[in-house]
Amino acid sequence: MILVLIVLVGYELYDKSRISLHQFGVGFAHTTTWDPVADIYGALPFIYGTLVSSVLALLIALPLGVGSALFVTEIAPVKFRQPIVSTIEVLASVPSVIYGLWGIFVLIPWMRDHVYPGLQEFFGFLPLFKGPIYGVSMLSGGIVVAVMILPIITSFSREILRAVPDIQREAAYALGATRWEVIQIAVLSYAKRGLYGAGILGLGRALGETMAITMVIGNSPKISSSLFAPGYTLASVIANEFTEATTDMHLSSLFELGLVLLVITLIVNAVAQLILRQLSVIKLETA
Amino acid sequence: MNISSQYLNQQSTTGNFKVSRRFKNGFITIVLGLATLLVLSPLISMLYFLVKEGASSLSLDFITQLPKPTGELGGGMANAIVGSLVLLIIASIIGVPLGILGGIYLAEYGNKKIVPWVRFTADILNGIPSIVWGMVVYAVLVIPFKTFSAYAGGVSLGLIMIPLIMRTTEEVLLLVPQGYREAGYALGLSQWRIIFSITLRTARKGILTGVLVAIARVSGETAPLLFTALGNVSWSHNLAQPIAALPIQIYTYAISPYEDLHHQAWAGALILMFLVLSINIIARYISRRKAYN
């Protein structure tokens, strides 16, 4: 039944995108014009936007997520651990629209007024931080998505860190290591692969994130080197244009974008699952 | 003696090194603590603004009135709240039985060779972006019937629920001690009898928790509803017609240029958050009681 579902998903998307697949061929993935009026469609700006915003989100979320997981499992006093964990779980249950709402009205204005000018002042020589600041931008999209995937990364990292046998830690302490050295030598080296797995899983979520990012990324199908410039993602363009698509070609191209998105997320998720799965095998063997 | 004095000597010559190790340790502790604070701060900020912005626009009208035409002040989201509940009911009718049956299959019947693959596929299905589900349902249920409908919205949410419920059901069933099943076999019961009277009964609280968590998760989904349920500014009297939903309403109001609608969006978000949190809390309460039994 489950297998039927996945075949259904793949087939329907393929079937509906057939017209545009036929029309644009491979060019679809590397041309940059998206013009519903002229009925010409190229997906590159969206693929670029999706990848950049997701990788950005991961770069922000992975260190923070792993850091807080380390804090909870290794450092925090026992009585604080449960409240911190529960709070992070609440964060995980917040619906995407609410993140978007908060992003538009709270986070972005604050970032625009306080953080972005500073970034531009100090790092303005980099092309990444050039150009006018609108607030809605690739960077804002990345930050909001980072906030959204943090709980997933944190809770997976926590599971993985907890699976590190105590005997590893005790051995390192017995050698006179400080707590940080224990974390470095015994915990991180043991858990490294699993933490990558958690990161990739987070990346998978980030790629498919729709509502929040549509609300803050600016929705402009241009490729710009500046993170302050607005961007567009696969999921956002589908959300925005799907119900308004008038020509068959437009609709079909949107389906093809969906297909691209599906393929990217399937690969990313499969890799994450394989890493995590292999790990649980190792865990069973050593236990 | 000789060895320990040598060790002491070494320690004193590496005194500086030791200080820097201590310093590094303290520094990292602070950095990790700050990381944790940074992770928690969005939630605090979000809840603060939800209550501050949402509560001021929340009123009896908001939960009993229909949306007013654009430009007029006031109005509410009554239809969206009811619409969301209707969608959740349709989704549950589809997602809950299929999810639980799938979980039973994985845990009880599964063929050793197929099960890991099915499990793997279910986990990957969990990772499919919800907007893709929306597109698929659009292709299957909206194009042929030529109209957006409550059914299509409910189905898309239901499909998202299936793999979620399947995996939690399986996990809970695998926790049921093997001895319980063997006791059933010893009484000469058939396998389905054992599953229904023994295994499911033992695991029912865990399964219920899984179902509630899945419902909480899809109740905030917006993307798949955009082109299945579509949204509606009025009451829906027919499930084959477009229906309003709270998350869609919040989204359209949030991206609109009107200040008044922004307040409404916050109020809607407060209600949605309240709904999601209370389902989660009920789920946690049930699973906690199980732990004490």
Interface residues (C-beta under 8 A of the other chain):
Chain A: M1 I2 L3 L5 I6 L8 V9 E12 L13 D15 K16 P63 L64 G65 G67 S68 L70 F71 V72 I75 A76 I84 T87 I88 V90 L91 S93 V94 P95 S96 V97 I98 Y99 G100 L101 W102 I104 F105 V106 L107 V147 L150 T154 T178 R179 W180 E181 I183 L201 G204 R205 L207 G208 E209 T210 M211 M215 A235 I238 A239 F242 T243 L254 F255 G258 L261 L262 T265 L266 V268 N269 A270 A272 Q273 R277
Chain B: R21 R22 K24 N25 I28 T29 V31 L32 G33 A35 T36 L38 V39 L40 P42 L43 S45 M46 F49 L50 E53 L98 G102 W117 V118 F120 T121 A122 D123 I124 L125 G127 I128 P129 S130 I131 V132 W133 M135 V136 Y138 A139 V140 L159 I162 P163 M166 A216 R217 S219 G220 E221 T222 A223 L226 F227 L230 P247 I250 Y251 A254 I255 H262 A265 W266 A269 L272 M273 V276 L277 N280
